[in-house]
C-alpha cells in the first residue's frame, strides 16, 4: 500500500480541517469491489492507496446508509446500518481504520431535514393515524378545502412539484424534497435526541467529521403559514431555532474532537457567518464561488466576499468547484454561460471540452491556492466531463419531478474509469454499471493519466503535494497583487504567488525565482497564456 502522506506543516492536529484537502466519494460510482455494477466500500478500500497518492487529507462519503435510493441515498431508512449494496457496518469500520493508517480521515454525511418513507418512524406514523404521538415526529396536517382535499399550505419544493402528500386517512405530510423524504419535526425533543445519538454512534467508530445536508432547512415555522416572498423570518429556511440545535451538536462533536461542514445556501453574508460562530459549525460550503462564472472580476469578488464572511467569526473558508449535484467543471467552463444555476440546466447545451479542460486546470490551481480548506469531487482530478445519460436510464428525481425538462444530476455521477483496457473502464467487472459510461470514457482512465506527465491527474497530484509541503498554502492570509484586467494575482506567503490569466491576451508574469507549477505551458516569450494559472516562487 502507498505510504501515508505527512501531516501539513506544523499545525495542531485538532486544527487539521482548517487547511485540509477533502475528497468527496459518491459510493455508488467510485469503484465496484464485488462486481455487481454498483460501487461499494470494498471498492473504496481497494483504492485507498490511490487516494493516499493523490494526497488528500480526508474522504467525505455521501450517504452510505440503508436507503431505497429514491434520492441517491439522501432518503435514509437507518443511520446505523450500511446499505447492503455498499457493504456492512464492520466493513465501514475497517475502511475508517485503514484510511486513517494512510493519513486520511473520514467524514460522513447526515441528513437532518428528512428521512426515508421507509424509516421505522415514518412507517409507524402512517400506521398510528391522526393525532398519534408517532405523527408528531413529522409534519402531518389536515388538508384545506371543504373535504381536506387541498394541501395545508403552498410552500414551494426544493425540487419541482408538490411539497405535501395525502395519505389514506386524509391527512397530509410535508416533504420539501420528494414524497419519499418526509420532513422531520425538529421542535420535537425525540428528533434532536435521536440525531445526537447518531452523531455519537459515528464518532465512536472513528469518523473525524460530519457533513450536514441542507443545513439551513430543518427548523420550520410551527404554524406552517402560506409562503410569502420576502417574509422575514422565512417559514423554513435559516430560522433562528437552528442555532441552538447546532450548538448542541457542537457539544457532541467537541467531546470526540469531531468537526462539521454545513451545506448552507444563503445569500446574506451576516446570516451565513452565524452558522460559523465558535460554538456552532466549524466550516460551511461556499456556493457563491462554486456557481461563479469564469470571469476575473466576479471570481475576485466571490473570493473577497467569502473571506469577509468568514473573518468576523475566525472560521476558514471552504472552496469547492463541483459536487454530486453540480455540472462538472470541465463541461461548465466550456459553455457560453460558465456559471451554475439549477434553474438554467437543460438538455443539449453546447460545450467546448478543450476550452473547458484548459479552464478547469487553471481553476484547480486557483482553488488549491486559496486560504482555507478545499473539497474535491471524485473524478474532477481526472478531468471528467458531464455525461449525457440516455433518457431511459436517468434515475435522478429532479428529472422526473420537472416533467422531463431538467436533465437531472446523474451526468456528474457516472462511475469512474480506472483501467483503460478493462471492461467498463475498470469500474468493476463485466457487469454493466448502474449508470452507463459514455463512449470513450476509458480515455480518462486513472492508469493512463498516471503515466502521462501532462494529465489532469498528475496536475492534481503535484498541486496537492505542494499544498502539503509549502507553508504558505492551506489556511492563512491572502494579499492581492497589482495585475492587468482579466488577471488574478495574489500572494500567499512572502515566497509564494498565484497568477491566473482569464483575459484573452497572454500576461507577463511578475518577478519570480522559480515556477513551481503551471496548469499549461507558457508561450515562447515566457508569458502566461489565456485560461492558464501558475504558482511562483517569488
Secondary structure, DSSP 8 states (H G I E B T S, - for coil): -------STT--GGGGGGG-EEEEE-HHHH--SSSSSS--HHHHHHTHHHHHHHT-SEEEE---EEE--TTTT-SEEEEEEE-TTT--HHHHHHHHHHHHHTT-EEEEEE--SB--TTSHHHHHHHHH-TT-TGGGGBTEE--BSTTS-B-S-----SSSS-SEEE-TTS-EEE-SS-TTS-BB-TTSHHHHHHHHHHHHHHHTTT--EEEETTTTTS---TT-----TT-SS-SSSS-THHHHHHHHHHHHHHHHT-EEEE----S-HHHHHHTTSTTS-SEE--HHHHH--S-HHHHHHHHHHHHHHHHTTT---EEES--TTS--HHHHTTSSS-S--GGG--TT----HHHHHHHHHHHHHHHHHSSSEEEEETTGGGT-------GGG---HHHHHTTT-S--SGGG-------TTSGGGGSSSSS--SS---TTGGGG-HHHHHT-TTSHHHHHHHHHHHHHH-TTSSSS--EE----TTEEEEEEETTEEEEEE-SSS-B-----SEEEEESS---TTS-B-TTEEEEEE-
